[in-house]
Every structure is written in structure tokens, then in C-alpha cells.
Amino acid sequence: MYCGECGAKLEKNAVFCGECGAPVKKEKPTNHKPKENGEKEDHSNRQPRKPMSKKTKIIGIVVIVLVVLLFATYQILSNHFSVKTVAKEYVEALANNDFDQLYDYLKIDGDKTFVSKEIFEEIMDDSESKIKNFTIGEVTYDEGKLSAAVTVHYTEEGSSQEKTDVVYLSKEKDKKLLFFDQWTVDNNIDSLVVKDYKIIVPKDSKVVVNDIALEKKYLDTKASDEATDLYRIPQIFAATTTVETTLPNGMEIEEEVTPSKYYSSHTVEVSLSNLSDDAVNQLEEQVKTSLTTLYEGLIKKQNFDEIKASFEFEGGNIENIQEEYTEVLEDMNNASTALKQIEFTSVDIRSVELDEGVLVVNAKANYSYQVEYQDRLNEQTETHEDKDYSYIKLGYIYQDGSYHLTSIDGLVSYFSRY
């Protein structure tokens, strides 16, 4: 045994160190004898456990609350993204005429110029839903649970009879928030939107579809020809559509068409049925003006060179007018009656067509006239007034905001004295 202070060897049972005099510290004997079978271990000398700190308790509570919240959130989101909920929200949008929400269900991609939300809302305004109340019924899935059918029971305004319909949904490949199935309503988009709708118009016409001008980017130059332009609209709603066409001759044509997969094109043709009243009235006045100018020259017995300035226009060919006028003037000069006055009281347009840029007009011209003739019995000059009509065919070219006569057939050279 050695001194704990100086390290010198100690005498047996020494109380003090013989070298440094330091008291000798004696170790307490340990009674650590092995336990016999059945003997309980004595824990009286063990240190008591420290109590849990306030911080630790708070952390534990927070963890428990978070777990509960996550579980509740999961349950809420699972219900929110469920097939029934999606179907319910869709039917609610129908019942409430929520066109903004309904448009989102269409999932339209690409050029939306003619399938915009604004156009959709205008279309839907004419077909508002009358659903008064509804309940969501049974849900059935296909074998792979890739699609679902949800039964909807509803009644309409003014009726208590229950009706039944089915909302069809499809499961998307992508998940919502990484964990939840994403269900979307099948709207049969092919029946709602027509792809690649074609509008064919006379060459160089301006076209407005549902108040939207067709830009040159929609013009298919390869499919167009010398007489027509073909426009391709990428997608358009299968609903009543207004097509307004302004022809190169300034005439306006307004039509209503309904695009569909069976009627995927529309050709604008010039006909009396699709001309506006203003266009018809303008044509009638133009025919009266043309005829009046020609007959003023015939009454004065002027040759065509004296009146041709009234018909000349840049690039225009008026040879046909000259031939017709000259022939009628010759017949009238050889007639026994002399035309003194003529008034075209009215013109009825019977048909119009566009032929290689020339607007061909068939018209019934009503007129009153006065002729002079020599009475053979008394050798006096007599006057006769009467009314008559004639069918005349005229061709016009529109230039610089005006119609220009380029051909005519059917001028009257004979006026009766009886």
C-alpha cells in the first residue's frame, strides 16, 4: 500500500505516512457479494431518474399534434379529390351556371382564339341549366379503376319529376399533391370543339368570325386558288357561329353556320338569299343609275364615245357595254317611234352571282316612258306614254368604293306607241 500524497510505501495498518506525515485514507470495504437464487437486488443505493424537462414535454406534444393534423389533412384531401366530390363540383357548376368553372373542365389546349372563355360563356348564355337540386348516387368503376361513372339524381325548375343522368370521369396519370388520384370529367370534347374548320371565300375577301377578324396566319395559300381563299381555323366551338364576309366589291354577306365533325367547312357564296337588305338596295340603285345614264345618251342619239367617260375606270374593260349600246342606238335610229323620256321607277334584283371577280346581276327593270311618232292618217306628230318592264343582265366590278359597269345585256330598243 502506498501514500496517496508522496507515493512512499506505507507500513501495515499505518495511520500516517512515515515520509510526509500525511494521513492515510482507508477505502471502505464493498459488500458486493453475489446474489443467491431468489434474492432481490438492493436498489437502495441507485440514483433516482431525473424528471422530464418542460422543453422535452413540449416537443412531444407538438409531434403528436402534427401526426394528428397530417392524418386529418390526408383524410380531408382524400375526400376532396375523390370521384364523388369531383362529380359533385361539376354538377354544382352546371346547376349554378358557373361558366367560368365549366370552361376549365374542357381542358382546351392550343390556339384558343375561337374557343375562348368569353365565346364559351356567350354560347352557354343561350342554354342555361335548369337544375333545381340534385344528389350524387352510386359510383361504379371499370376493372382497372381507370374510369368511373357517377349517377346523379336531380329535378329541374318547374318540375318535381326526378331525372337521372351519369357523369363520366377518367383517372389521370399524374397524381395530385404526389399522393392523391386525379379525376377529371369526360366532356366528350370532340363533340364540343371542331378541329381544322375551313372557310372558303371569294378571293381577297375579308372575313369576321364571331366578331373576330380572320388574320392572314389562318390563310392556307396552298389550298387557295385564283378565285377563292381558304382559311383554316385550328378549333372552333360546335355552336351557332356568325360569319361576316366583305367581298372585294364591298358587298357584305352575313351568315350563321354550325360547325360539326360532319360539316367541317363552309363556302361563302354570293346569292340573293345571303345578301343584306342594304346590299340589295345599293345594287338596285346602282342598276337604276347605270340604265338611266345609258338611256340619256340613247335619247340624245349620242354615240358611245360621247358617253364612255361615265363608264371608264382604271383597268376596266367596257367593250361589251360599247357593243350593246351601239346596237341598241342603231335599232332606235331605224325605229318609227322616237324615245323622248324614260324613268326607271324600280328595279327588282332577281339573282346575283360572283363570276371570276365580276358581280353578275339579273334584274327586272320597271319603267315609264314617252315616245313620239308620225301619225300616217293626219300626218301629225303624236305622243304616247306607257309603262313596261324588261329583264336585264349587268356585270359590275367593285373598285375604289364604287360599282363599275363592265357588261350589259338586254337593253330595250323597242317602245310601243299603243
CORUR-V27121 format. One record per pair of residues at least 12 apart in sequence whose ideal C-beta (glycine too) atoms are under 6 Angstrom apart, sorted by the first residue. I is the first residue (numbers start at 0). J is the second residue. D is the distance in whole Angstrom. If there is no record, write none. Layout:
i	j	d
I	J	D
I	J	D
This chain:
i	j	d
2	16	4
3	24	6
4	19	5
4	21	4
5	18	5
5	19	4
76	179	6
80	175	5
80	179	4
82	138	5
82	147	5
82	168	6
82	182	5
83	135	5
85	182	5
86	135	6
86	149	4
86	166	4
87	135	5
89	184	5
90	133	5
90	151	6
93	128	5
94	128	6
94	130	4
96	127	5
96	128	6
98	120	4
98	123	5
102	116	5
102	119	5
104	184	5
104	186	6
105	186	6
110	233	4
113	232	5
113	235	4
114	192	6
114	234	5
114	236	6
118	209	6
122	236	6
122	238	5
129	155	4
129	156	5
130	153	5
131	154	5
131	155	6
131	156	5
132	154	6
133	151	6
133	153	4
134	152	5
136	150	4
136	152	6
137	150	5
145	170	5
146	169	5
147	168	5
148	165	5
148	167	6
149	166	5
150	165	6
151	164	5
151	166	6
167	185	4
168	182	5
168	184	6
169	183	6
169	185	6
170	182	6
171	183	6
191	237	6
192	234	5
193	235	5
193	237	5
193	258	4
194	234	5
195	231	6
196	232	4
196	235	5
196	258	5
196	263	6
197	229	6
197	231	6
197	264	4
198	230	5
198	265	5
199	227	5
199	229	5
199	266	4
200	228	5
200	244	5
200	267	4
201	246	6
201	353	5
202	226	6
202	228	6
203	247	5
204	244	5
204	246	5
205	245	4
206	244	5
207	243	4
208	242	6
209	240	6
209	241	6
213	230	5
217	230	5
217	231	6
218	230	6
219	231	5
235	258	5
237	258	6
237	259	5
239	255	6
239	257	6
240	256	5
241	255	6
242	254	5
242	256	6
244	267	5
248	358	5
248	397	3
249	397	5
250	278	5
251	275	6
251	278	6
252	273	5
254	273	6
269	351	6
269	352	6
269	353	4
271	350	6
271	351	6
279	348	6
282	348	6
283	346	4
283	348	6
285	402	5
286	346	5
286	362	5
287	343	5
287	346	5
289	404	5
290	343	5
291	343	6
292	309	5
294	341	5
297	328	6
297	331	6
298	338	5
303	321	5
303	324	5
303	325	6
310	404	6
312	398	6
312	403	4
315	403	6
315	405	6
319	406	4
320	407	6
323	407	5
323	410	6
327	410	5
327	412	5
330	412	4
331	412	5
335	372	6
336	370	4
336	372	4
336	414	6
336	416	5
337	371	5
338	370	6
338	414	6
339	369	5
339	371	6
340	369	4
341	366	6
341	368	5
342	367	5
343	364	6
343	366	5
344	365	5
344	367	6
345	365	5
346	362	5
346	364	5
347	363	4
348	362	5
349	361	5
349	363	6
357	394	5
357	396	6
358	395	5
359	394	5
360	393	5
361	392	5
362	391	6
363	388	6
363	390	6
364	389	5
364	391	5
365	388	5
367	386	5
368	414	5
369	384	5
370	383	5
370	414	5
370	416	6
372	416	5
383	416	5
389	411	5
390	409	6
391	409	4
392	408	5
392	409	6
393	407	5
394	406	4
